[in-house]
Amino acid sequence: MSAYYVKLLVHHSFPDLYYVLAKKYGKIFRECFRLEDGKLYGIIVGEMFLLGVEGKISIFIALKERKDDGIFVEVVLHAGGSQTLPFDPYKRWVKKFLNFLKDFGFNYDILSEIHKVSVKDALSDVEKEILKKDEIISFLPKRLRVLNPCPFLEMSPEFPDVYICKASEIVYMPVYNFSEQEVLKQCVRNRYMHCKHYLEAVEKQETCPFLKRYPTSHNKYTYFCTARHVPFVKLEEREVSRYCVKNQYVDCRYYLRKNER
């Protein structure tokens, strides 16, 4: 399947750019991660209509925070299905995308622009970035992971400085978004074990609270155990179904050890 690929260097802060693009284009999927080196990485997936083109064009946007200032932004466009679009519709959409950045005051440099690249090749670097050896995905920054945080605590996919209690997906919580200061007061160093929402959620859910699931493609997931001494041990689906569901995890030594700390 052919696609159109553009790579940019945007001279701005990551949170502002990610928020604007996620709101505009992230209708299907949007997620923000913190890598092991502390830098932010965002994925946005959406679709749009183009005048004179049947069906929709899929939009994939990957953002990677640089060590210095700025963000690398990779954009992949493809028509999907059996459609093969000429050069002009893609060119029109890219111009529309770049004008959108300009309207919001985001200055950029175009690093590369490739027509007729395969979707697989265009996304290969993104896949390597996400699924490197030893797993670089981090649902929390390292400074919080070392404090034995609540297993339901994750970084917000939209706001990197906001944290979400995923127990809210299992039990009712009037407030489930927290600042880092609030997290340090109540969600680390085993303080969460006295939280009524944590206790209720653990009792109701059927999977281990230390099991994390990350979507890698349509209906496919990568699973991580965050209870082990090595961060983010990847698990096969058969291991998950055997050890991590239907209260089987309560006898797991990693789960017990984590809750004894």
Order of alpha helices (4+ residues) and beta strands (2+ residues): beta-alpha-beta-beta-beta-beta-alpha-beta-alpha-alpha-beta-beta-beta-alpha-alpha-beta-beta-beta-alpha-alpha
